[in-house]
Structures are given as structure tokens and as C-alpha cells.
Amino acid sequence: MIAAATAAGRSIDPEHWGALVAYAPREIPPAVLDLLARRLPGVQPADVVPAGHDALRRALEGFVAAGISKLVPVPFGASVDDWEAELQTLAAATLDLAT
């Protein structure tokens, strides 16, 4: 990645930390619940995958408070037909966190 940035005349700040944040727009899908149960026994699924936009916002606020400056929400369970509405709802719930 550093070589690609250098080749493009760009750099990556070593203090720039980011994270993909998986979330469920509504309920955590059953397949994700099953996966979490197998991989993280004893952990509450909502502690790993926020369910709903309010829970996502709280998770993002926690990352921001820890100094994470680049966050990419990744939805589980949104159908392609719902993308425009989901993006509008996501923006309304979280976009003001961008700095």
C-alpha cells in the first residue's frame, strides 16, 4: 500500500488509523449471528456488530474517542433495493461525526 501511495505521489500518515465497522441496519442477520457464535463464543453479537443506526453511531463515537480517524461502515442485511434509503439514513445518523 505504501508503494502504491508513493507511486501516485501521495503518502500515508503513520498516525492515520482506520477501521471497517460492520453493522446491521435493523436486526443482525441469522447467518452473522451463527458466525459470531462459532468464532466468538460467549460474546454478545451486538457487542461486535451494532444493530441499528443509533448503536452504530455509539460504536463510531467510541472509535473517534480512541483516535480512529477513518471509519467505513459496512452494512449487513440491506438489500440492493434499499441502498439509496440506507445511505440517506446512514448519512443522517453519522455524517456529522466526520472531521
KELOPA-370191 format. One line per field, with one value per atom (N, C-alpha, C): residue number from 1; residue in one letter; z, x, y. Coordinates in steps of 0.02 Angstrom, whole numbers, plus 50000, padded with zeros to 5 digits. Last residue first. Layout:
# residues N
pos: (NUM/...)
code: (a/...)
zz: (Z/...)
xx: (X/...)
yy: (Y/...)
//
This chain:
# residues 99
pos: (99/99/99/98/98/98/97/97/97/96/96/96/95/95/95/94/94/94/93/93/93/92/92/92/91/91/91/90/90/90/89/89/89/88/88/88/87/87/87/86/86/86/85/85/85/84/84/84/83/83/83/82/82/82/81/81/81/80/80/80/79/79/79/78/78/78/77/77/77/76/76/76/75/75/75/74/74/74/73/73/73/72/72/72/71/71/71/70/70/70/69/69/69/68/68/68/67/67/67/66/66/66/65/65/65/64/64/64/63/63/63/62/62/62/61/61/61/60/60/60/59/59/59/58/58/58/57/57/57/56/56/56/55/55/55/54/54/54/53/53/53/52/52/52/51/51/51/50/50/50/49/49/49/48/48/48/47/47/47/46/46/46/45/45/45/44/44/44/43/43/43/42/42/42/41/41/41/40/40/40/39/39/39/38/38/38/37/37/37/36/36/36/35/35/35/34/34/34/33/33/33/32/32/32/31/31/31/30/30/30/29/29/29/28/28/28/27/27/27/26/26/26/25/25/25/24/24/24/23/23/23/22/22/22/21/21/21/20/20/20/19/19/19/18/18/18/17/17/17/16/16/16/15/15/15/14/14/14/13/13/13/12/12/12/11/11/11/10/10/10/9/9/9/8/8/8/7/7/7/6/6/6/5/5/5/4/4/4/3/3/3/2/2/2/1/1/1)
code: (t/t/t/a/a/a/l/l/l/d/d/d/l/l/l/t/t/t/a/a/a/a/a/a/a/a/a/l/l/l/t/t/t/q/q/q/l/l/l/e/e/e/a/a/a/e/e/e/w/w/w/d/d/d/d/d/d/v/v/v/s/s/s/a/a/a/g/g/g/f/f/f/p/p/p/v/v/v/p/p/p/v/v/v/l/l/l/k/k/k/s/s/s/i/i/i/g/g/g/a/a/a/a/a/a/v/v/v/f/f/f/g/g/g/e/e/e/l/l/l/a/a/a/r/r/r/r/r/r/l/l/l/a/a/a/d/d/d/h/h/h/g/g/g/a/a/a/p/p/p/v/v/v/v/v/v/d/d/d/a/a/a/p/p/p/q/q/q/v/v/v/g/g/g/p/p/p/l/l/l/r/r/r/r/r/r/a/a/a/l/l/l/l/l/l/d/d/d/l/l/l/v/v/v/a/a/a/p/p/p/p/p/p/i/i/i/e/e/e/r/r/r/p/p/p/a/a/a/y/y/y/a/a/a/v/v/v/l/l/l/a/a/a/g/g/g/w/w/w/h/h/h/e/e/e/p/p/p/d/d/d/i/i/i/s/s/s/r/r/r/g/g/g/a/a/a/a/a/a/t/t/t/a/a/a/a/a/a/a/a/a/i/i/i/m/m/m)
zz: (50523/50538/50480/50546/50503/50521/50616/50652/50611/50530/50570/50612/50481/50441/50481/50550/50566/50533/50514/50581/50600/50383/50434/50504/50322/50323/50376/50343/50371/50375/50266/50338/50373/50139/50166/50242/50127/50127/50154/50128/50181/50184/50012/50076/50133/49919/49922/49989/49949/49956/49961/49937/49992/49996/49838/49828/49880/49898/49847/49834/50076/50007/49958/50217/50175/50104/50288/50288/50247/50349/50338/50335/50296/50318/50302/50357/50309/50332/50376/50395/50339/50402/50344/50368/50464/50479/50418/50522/50459/50473/50647/50607/50541/50814/50747/50703/50945/50898/50828/51032/51037/50987/50988/51053/51064/50871/50866/50932/50927/50885/50882/50991/51030/50991/50882/50931/50975/50824/50789/50837/50922/50907/50873/50914/50977/50965/50780/50799/50864/50793/50750/50769/50875/50900/50859/50784/50848/50878/50679/50668/50732/50711/50707/50704/50798/50764/50768/50784/50806/50765/50819/50761/50787/50948/50891/50829/51036/51057/51000/50979/50974/50998/51017/50948/50941/51161/51136/51065/51176/51163/51136/51184/51246/51237/51046/51095/51159/50910/50972/51025/50806/50810/50877/50827/50816/50828/50842/50895/50888/50718/50780/50837/50633/50625/50689/50680/50682/50678/50652/50721/50728/50513/50550/50624/50484/50463/50501/50535/50566/50547/50544/50506/50540/50668/50643/50607/50614/50655/50625/50536/50581/50628/50483/50483/50530/50567/50539/50540/50527/50566/50530/50535/50512/50557/50497/50553/50524/50467/50438/50498/50518/50532/50489/50536/50512/50529/50574/50587/50564/50548/50520/50528/50579/50635/50612/50460/50505/50564/50315/50381/50428/50161/50213/50280/50012/50069/50118/49831/49894/49951/49703/49729/49794/49667/49649/49674/49725/49652/49627/49859/49836/49760/49858/49875/49849/49827/49782/49795/49939/49872/49823/50038/50041/49973/50000/50000/50000)
xx: (49263/49302/49346/49104/49163/49197/48988/49048/49112/48886/48913/48974/48848/48893/48922/48756/48827/48871/48621/48638/48711/48620/48585/48606/48690/48718/48685/48597/48665/48696/48490/48482/48550/48551/48522/48515/48585/48637/48612/48456/48504/48559/48399/48370/48419/48487/48480/48451/48472/48536/48527/48366/48363/48425/48392/48336/48334/48490/48511/48455/48458/48452/48472/48558/48522/48518/48636/48563/48525/48764/48741/48665/48866/48802/48794/49001/48986/48922/49081/49026/49010/49237/49198/49143/49336/49289/49246/49475/49444/49401/49527/49506/49473/49531/49525/49494/49534/49582/49580/49437/49500/49552/49331/49360/49427/49304/49328/49362/49254/49314/49345/49140/49192/49258/49066/49089/49145/49037/49081/49108/48948/49011/49060/48845/48881/48948/48804/48831/48871/48755/48812/48844/48645/48700/48763/48570/48589/48648/48548/48591/48611/48562/48526/48574/48677/48614/48573/48852/48798/48734/48938/48903/48845/48987/49032/49002/48886/48949/48999/48786/48780/48842/48826/48833/48830/48922/48858/48866/49022/49020/48951/49022/49014/49011/49130/49083/49082/49162/49170/49121/49134/49201/49214/49002/49056/49125/48933/48929/48985/48960/48987/48986/48887/48959/48991/48755/48786/48862/48739/48734/48768/48748/48800/48799/48632/48697/48754/48530/48543/48612/48579/48554/48573/48527/48585/48559/48405/48425/48486/48455/48400/48423/48583/48536/48476/48721/48658/48610/48896/48835/48775/49071/49012/48954/49185/49139/49076/49355/49290/49246/49461/49429/49366/49621/49553/49526/49741/49713/49640/49879/49812/49786/50010/49963/49890/50079/50084/50037/49997/50018/50022/50051/50004/50033/50061/50090/50034/50079/50044/50081/50115/50134/50100/50090/50038/50055/50197/50193/50141/50156/50216/50215/50046/50037/50095/50110/50058/50047/50194/50223/50173/50098/50142/50173/50041/50000/50044)
yy: (50728/50789/50808/50656/50666/50731/50658/50635/50646/50686/50742/50722/50561/50604/50663/50479/50478/50531/50487/50462/50473/50531/50571/50551/50424/50492/50535/50320/50316/50385/50366/50356/50354/50365/50427/50422/50229/50280/50347/50172/50156/50209/50224/50241/50228/50163/50236/50258/50022/50058/50133/49934/49983/50027/49843/49888/49945/49765/49813/49864/49755/49729/49785/49737/49785/49757/49645/49637/49688/49746/49677/49680/49884/49855/49782/49961/49908/49875/50118/50074/50025/50161/50141/50094/50291/50238/50224/50365/50344/50283/50389/50446/50427/50347/50320/50374/50390/50418/50390/50352/50315/50340/50428/50444/50410/50356/50425/50445/50237/50236/50306/50288/50255/50252/50333/50382/50353/50209/50255/50309/50159/50123/50170/50253/50245/50210/50228/50293/50288/50098/50111/50177/50122/50081/50091/50197/50227/50188/50106/50165/50200/49929/49992/50051/49845/49834/49898/49819/49861/49848/49681/49709/49752/49661/49657/49690/49669/49699/49701/49594/49667/49704/49462/49485/49561/49435/49457/49485/49291/49363/49380/49154/49191/49267/49128/49100/49142/49180/49217/49190/49090/49121/49155/49047/48999/49029/49168/49117/49066/49229/49258/49207/49143/49152/49179/49163/49097/49102/49301/49277/49208/49294/49330/49309/49223/49196/49229/49312/49247/49217/49486/49428/49362/49595/49558/49496/49716/49659/49626/49849/49832/49777/49866/49922/49911/49809/49786/49845/49832/49847/49817/49842/49805/49823/49953/49941/49908/49962/49944/49927/50095/50031/50023/50179/50172/50103/50304/50238/50235/50389/50386/50314/50401/50409/50405/50398/50340/50344/50447/50470/50410/50405/50384/50406/50504/50470/50451/50514/50525/50490/50480/50546/50564/50354/50402/50472/50289/50291/50342/50299/50335/50342/50213/50284/50324/50093/50119/50193/50078/50085/50115/50062/50121/50132/49941/50000/50063)
//
